[in-house]
Amino acid sequence: MSDERIPVRLLFADGGSFHELVVQLPAAAVARHERLIDALREDPEINGRLFVHPRRLVAAFREQAD
């Protein structure tokens, strides 16, 4: 299993405010899904370690690696 990770920026809305968070997700887990949102919701390698509130998540984007 590869330890490669990709940065993903999550944008949340909470009571009229917006909050951003950059997380490092396993590249293999993201690659198993056609859409990034599916990986966040369904992949046990991701959602076993990271809780993403589905009603507050506005957008998720892959960041450019440095």
VENHUDA-V633811 format. One record per pair of residues at least 6 apart in sequence whose C-alpha atoms are under 7 Angstrom apart, sorted by the first residue. I is the first residue (numbers start at 1). GAP is how many residues later the second one is. Records with the same first field share a line. If there is no record, write none. Layout:
I: GAP ; GAP
This chain:
3: 23
4: 22 ; 23
5: 19 ; 20 ; 21 ; 22
6: 18 ; 19 ; 20 ; 21
7: 15 ; 16 ; 17 ; 18 ; 55 ; 56 ; 58
8: 14 ; 15 ; 16 ; 17 ; 52 ; 53 ; 54 ; 55
9: 11 ; 12 ; 13 ; 14 ; 51 ; 52 ; 53 ; 54
10: 10 ; 11 ; 12 ; 49 ; 50 ; 51
11: 7 ; 8 ; 9 ; 10 ; 46 ; 47 ; 48 ; 49
12: 6 ; 7 ; 8 ; 44 ; 45 ; 46
13: 6 ; 43 ; 44 ; 45
14: 42
25: 21
29: 10 ; 14 ; 16
30: 6 ; 9
33: 6
40: 6 ; 7
41: 6
